[in-house]
Amino acid sequence: MVRTADGRRERVYGVPSTFGLPNTKVGAEEAERRAVNQALGIEKVPRQRGEVPTLEEFGKTFLSMSALDNKPSSLESKKQILRSHLGPVFGKVRLDEVTYAGIQDFKATKISEGMSKKSINNLLTVLHRLLVVARKRGMIETVPEFEWFKVERPDFDFLKFEESDRLLAATASEPEWRCMILVALRTGMRQGELLGLRWEDVDLVAGRIMVRQNRVRGLVGSPKSGKPREIPLGDEVLATLKEHRHLRGELVFCDLGGRPLTKGESKWPLWRACKKAGLRRIGWHVLRHTFASHLAMRGAPLKAIQELLGHSTIAMTMRYAHLAPEVARDAVRMLDGVAGKWQETSKTRLSS
């Protein structure tokens, strides 16, 4: 019998197997300790063995919860990770039996299959989030420890000023694709933002673009940052957009029937232009890097570059900082003469 905090007397009873413990003296003593703590409200009653779902069973709930906050493309990515990677290994495993050792073995297997550490971290992120959601919903008591791979930020590619001019010159015979490439080089928009750009988001009078939506894998959602942003247009890109103005539909960049372009369709014209210009084969994201790199090299403030790119944090924009060494040099030069001016000010105050 135990006396609870409100003064009641409560009988404690049970057997070791109630708590999944062996039927031994030590097991009985541990079971008694847990039962007493539960009666006193110190310890939660554990779930019975059969009540804990497997990862495959809980995956449906996890995806339904993710659908409330995630973009369609992110949700589709989680489905693919569960289906192709986590499911085959942990699908039949109860959530409370996903252990540190099992996670480490999973990492080792993926390394042996040739998967990159960054990609493995992406898989672990989904597994960790699934277990956290399960804990918050009372399915499990704890989440096992995760050890992430340390991944260095990869170098990014961008076109030099002369290379970007050559690329544009190579698209002279394909004006529609030249327009799309020019907009990418002069605005830094992501490929999905270009594919989802509508004429209603382009102000040809004020000379600006409002990035309001993103099209990925045929699904339309908000920009990656989750909020719209405004990008002012230079004279060249503004004039090119005016020439490109068509009546085929609401999308700025589309096929001849007004239908949306796909990621696959838009890579070939870019590669074709690269070959004609004598450049390496690049992707659309390199044009985004080129926009930011050229701004940094021209001395644009990193905060302005962050806002134009739509980065959620300045840390993402700092990758371009090394391209503007004069910024740090100019900042240090601001201290030149400060010591002398301070001494002169001090002497003036003392004399007065």
Helices and strands as residue ranges (DSSP letters): E 2-3, E 9-10, G 16-19, H 25-39, G 49-51, H 55-66, H 72-81, I 82-86, H 87-90, G 95-97, H 100-112, H 117-136, H 161-169, H 175-187, H 191-195, G 199-201, E 202-203, E 208-211, E 214-216, E 219-221, E 229-232, H 235-244, H 263-277, H 284-297, H 302-309, H 314-317, G 318-323, H 325-333, H 338-351
